[in-house]
Every structure is written in structure tokens, then in C-alpha cells.
Amino acid sequence: MALIDLIREKAGPEPIKFGLVLGSGLGHIADAVDGVSIDYADLPGFPHTGVSGHNPNLVIGTLEGVRVAVLGGRMHYYEKGEADVMRVPIEVLRDLGADAIIATNAAGICNPNGQPGDIMMLTDHINFAGANPLIGEATDKRFVDMRDAYDPEMRTALIAAAKAANVQMSQGVYAWFSGPSFESPAEIRAIRRMGADAVGMSTVPEVILARFFGMKAAAISVITNMAAGMSNETLSHEHTKKMAPIGAAKLEKVLRGFLLQHSG
């Protein structure tokens, strides 16, 4: 049985409208969906993410009246050195009917105006990792135009949702580092000069893949820490998971408001 048929057999044939990709400490949002949860282990080709704080399930159902598919966890480039590790899940979102995705992540802030607990909508990215999920793609489709990779209409709708929910949401440029070690203070000084506002270890590959598959994309970072050299705090994954729920509550309000705009 084809993968997409297997998923439809479990979750029903109705097409989804949006795909959501959840980051570290944000997997609880999948629990809010009224639908069916399918373990990645039961889906051939899906990555078996080993990062704590992720919820490795594909959840399909309704949230605020909109049919969505939620990737409760992602595998990162740093786990196996494969930039295209999320290709199958993103393609599945497309095949289920999504014409757009919203990716989320936990990130460090390098803009001195930000702080842990904030959320930041991405306006663009810097691929500081240098890897790309389309390396090895044999067709000319690999030459993807990344202008407006973070769709202006979706960004406008997310801003409106934040305002309606009385949630402060900044906007900025996200820099993708390979991880798994955190960035050095020198790297943070360099990336700030290049125009980055936040740094993290995910999201960029999924956005590139979404554009490759013809989908629109938007992304929001939950700020869990000050980037290296910006404060005296000790950086760790445990710290990330501990701080993520603060911003996640704001993120959930924005996502719900966005979906409500597209219900009916």
C-alpha cells in the first residue's frame, strides 16, 4: 500500500488545508487537534527523530474548524548529516492537499531587543549551515527561487492574528546553523553583522522543501534563550525545553487565530 493511501485509510480521505511543523518543546500543540494520531514508526520513510521534546506523530484532524496535518516532531540535519531528512514528510503534506505550511522552532535571540519568551515571525533566512535538502535532486526543479520564501500574504494574516489575540510578535531574519553544538560567541557576532535576529538548528530545510513542492511557507520562532555571548546564561537543550512553553502559549494563540481566519 502506498504511504499516502495508508495515511488516508487511518485519517480519512478529506484533503487538509495547512501543514504544521512543530519544534522542540512545542509538540503539545498537536494534542489540541481533534483527529487521528499516527506514530512515525508506522509510516514507511518517515524519520524516527531522537530529539527529546519532540512528539514524533503525524496528527490529522481539525483545529479551529480547519483540517490540518501536524508533524509533531522533526528530524534535524545534525542527527544524521542529511539535509533532506524531512523530504518525505513535507511531500506527504503536499500530497494530503496542503498548499501551505507553517513551521515552528525554538530559537536563540541575537537581536538585543528580544528576550526569552518572545515569539518572532520569520521574514527571511540565512543558510549559515551551508547544507541544502535539494542537493542530489536530478531535475531542474532543484533551482528553487527563494524570494518571498516566507509568503507575504501568510505573514500579513499571522500579524493580524497576533494583534487580534493581543500577542506581541516581532519579525526578523533567522539564521540556520547545523548544530548540534550551540553557536559560539564569535559566530553570533558574525551572524548579527550579516543581519540575523535569531539563530537555530531547523526550519530552513523544510521551507526549502515546501517551496520545491510548490507550497507556500511561513515560520515562527519561539525564543528560548539569548544567543551565546548575549548573556551569562548556560545554554543547553534542557534549558530550551524548559523555556519553550512560555512562548508556546503565545504561539498557539496566533496559530489558532490564523486558522480561524481560514475556517468555513
C-alpha positions in Angstrom: 0.0 0.0 0.0 1.3 3.4 -0.9 2.2 5.7 2.0 -0.4 8.3 1.2 -3.1 5.6 0.9 -2.1 4.2 4.3 -2.5 7.6 5.9 -5.8 8.2 4.3 -7.1 4.8 5.4 -6.3 5.9 9.0 -7.3 9.6 8.9 -9.9 9.8 6.2 -9.8 11.0 2.5 -10.7 14.6 3.1 -7.9 17.0 2.0 -6.0 19.1 4.5 -5.6 22.8 4.1 -2.4 23.5 6.1 0.6 21.5 7.3 2.2 22.5 10.6 5.7 21.5 11.6 6.4 21.7 15.3 9.7 22.3 17.0 11.4 21.5 20.4 9.0 21.8 23.3 6.1 22.6 21.0 4.7 19.2 20.4 1.8 19.7 22.8 0.1 21.8 20.1 -0.6 18.5 18.2 -2.7 17.4 21.2 -5.1 20.2 20.5 -6.1 18.8 17.1 -9.3 16.8 17.0 -8.4 13.9 14.9 -6.1 10.9 14.4 -2.5 10.4 15.6 -0.2 8.1 13.6 3.2 7.2 15.0 6.1 8.0 12.7 7.3 4.4 13.3 4.1 3.2 11.4 4.8 5.4 8.4 7.5 4.0 5.9 10.0 6.6 5.0 9.3 8.9 8.0 12.3 9.9 10.1 12.5 8.4 13.6 13.5 11.6 15.4 15.6 11.0 18.5 15.4 14.5 19.9 13.7 14.8 23.3 11.0 17.4 23.5 9.5 16.4 20.1 6.3 14.4 19.6 7.0 12.1 16.6 3.5 11.6 15.4 1.6 12.8 12.4 -1.7 14.2 13.6 -4.5 14.8 11.1 -7.8 16.5 12.0 -9.4 19.8 12.7 -8.2 22.8 14.7 -10.4 25.9 14.8 -12.6 24.4 12.1 -9.7 23.9 9.6 -8.5 20.5 8.6 -4.7 20.3 9.2 -1.9 17.8 9.3 0.6 18.3 12.1 4.2 17.0 12.1 4.6 16.8 15.9 8.4 16.3 15.6 11.1 16.8 13.0 14.5 15.1 12.4 17.3 17.6 12.3 20.3 17.8 10.0 22.6 17.3 12.9 21.2 13.8 13.7 22.5 12.1 10.6 24.0 14.8 8.5 21.2 14.5 5.9 19.7 17.9 5.0 16.8 16.2 3.1 15.7 14.1 6.0 12.3 15.8 6.2 11.6 15.4 2.4 9.1 12.5 2.8 7.0 14.2 5.5 6.9 17.5 3.6 5.9 15.7 0.4 3.2 13.9 2.3 1.7 17.2 3.5 1.6 18.3 -0.2 0.0 15.0 -1.3 -2.6 15.3 1.5 -3.7 18.6 -0.1 -1.8 21.3 1.8 -0.9 24.3 -0.3 0.9 25.9 2.6 2.9 25.0 5.7 3.7 26.8 8.9 6.9 25.8 10.6 7.8 26.5 14.2 11.0 26.2 16.1 12.8 27.0 19.3 15.5 29.6 18.7 18.1 31.8 20.4 17.8 35.6 20.0 20.7 37.6 18.9 18.8 40.9 18.5 19.3 42.8 21.8 15.7 44.0 21.6 14.4 40.4 22.0 14.3 38.1 25.1 13.3 34.6 26.1 9.5 34.0 26.0 9.1 36.2 22.9 7.9 34.9 19.5 9.3 36.0 16.2 7.8 35.6 12.7 10.5 34.9 10.1 10.8 37.3 7.2 13.8 35.6 5.6 16.6 33.3 6.5 20.4 32.9 6.2 21.6 29.4 5.5 24.7 29.5 7.6 24.9 25.7 7.7 25.6 25.6 4.0 23.7 22.4 3.5 20.7 22.1 1.3 17.9 19.5 1.1 17.9 19.7 -2.7 21.5 18.5 -3.2 21.2 15.3 -5.2 17.9 16.2 -6.9 18.4 15.3 -10.5 15.8 17.6 -12.1 16.0 21.3 -12.9 13.3 21.8 -10.2 16.2 21.9 -7.7 16.9 25.5 -8.8 14.2 27.0 -6.5 13.6 30.7 -6.3 13.7 31.7 -2.6 12.4 35.2 -3.0 9.4 35.6 -0.7 10.1 32.1 0.7 8.1 33.3 3.7 4.9 34.2 2.0 3.8 37.8 2.4 0.1 37.0 2.5 0.6 34.4 5.2 2.8 36.8 7.1 0.1 39.5 6.9 -2.5 37.1 8.2 -0.3 35.9 11.1 0.3 39.5 12.1 -3.4 40.1 12.1 -3.9 37.0 14.2 -1.3 38.2 16.7 -2.9 41.6 17.0 -6.4 40.1 17.5 -5.0 37.9 20.3 -3.1 40.8 21.9 0.1 38.9 21.4 3.4 40.7 20.8 5.1 39.1 17.9 8.3 40.6 16.4 9.6 39.9 12.9 13.1 39.1 11.8 15.7 37.1 10.0 16.5 33.5 11.1 20.0 32.0 10.7 20.2 28.3 10.3 23.3 26.6 12.0 23.9 22.9 11.6 24.1 22.1 15.3 24.1 20.1 17.5 26.6 22.3 19.4 25.3 25.7 20.2 26.8 28.7 18.3 30.0 30.3 19.6 30.0 34.0 20.7 32.2 34.8 17.6 29.6 33.1 15.3 26.9 35.1 16.9 28.8 38.4 16.5 29.4 37.5 12.8 25.8 36.5 12.1 24.5 39.7 13.7 26.6 41.7 11.3 25.1 39.6 8.5 21.6 40.7 9.6 20.3 37.8 11.6 17.9 38.4 14.5 17.6 34.8 15.8 19.5 31.5 15.4 18.5 27.9 15.4 19.1 24.4 14.0 16.0 23.7 11.9 13.2 25.1 9.7 15.2 26.2 6.7 15.3 22.8 5.1 11.6 22.3 5.5 10.9 25.8 4.0 13.2 25.0 1.0 11.4 21.7 0.5 8.0 23.3 0.8 8.9 25.8 -2.0 10.3 22.9 -4.0 7.0 21.1 -3.8 5.1 24.2 -4.8 3.8 25.2 -1.3 3.7 28.5 0.4 5.5 28.7 3.7 5.6 30.8 6.9 7.5 30.2 10.1 7.5 31.4 13.7 10.3 31.1 16.3 9.7 30.7 20.0 12.6 32.4 21.7 14.0 30.2 24.4 17.4 31.8 25.2 19.8 34.7 24.5 22.3 33.6 21.9 25.9 32.9 23.0 27.7 35.9 24.3 24.4 37.9 24.7 24.0 36.9 28.4 25.6 34.9 31.2 23.1 32.0 30.9 24.4 28.5 30.2 22.9 27.1 27.0 21.5 23.5 27.0 18.7 21.5 25.4 17.1 21.1 28.8 17.0 24.9 29.1 15.4 25.1 25.7 12.7 22.6 26.7 12.1 24.5 30.0 11.7 27.9 28.3 9.7 26.7 25.3 6.3 26.6 27.0 6.4 30.3 27.8 6.4 31.3 24.1 4.4 28.3 23.0 1.3 29.6 24.8 1.6 32.8 22.7 2.3 30.8 19.5 -0.8 28.7 20.0 -3.0 31.7 20.2 -1.5 33.1 17.0 -1.9 29.8 15.2 -5.5 29.4 16.3 -6.3 32.9 15.2 -4.7 32.3 11.8 -6.7 29.1 11.3 -9.9 30.8 12.4 -9.4 33.3 9.6 -9.4 30.4 7.2 -12.3 28.4 8.6 -15.6 27.9 7.0 
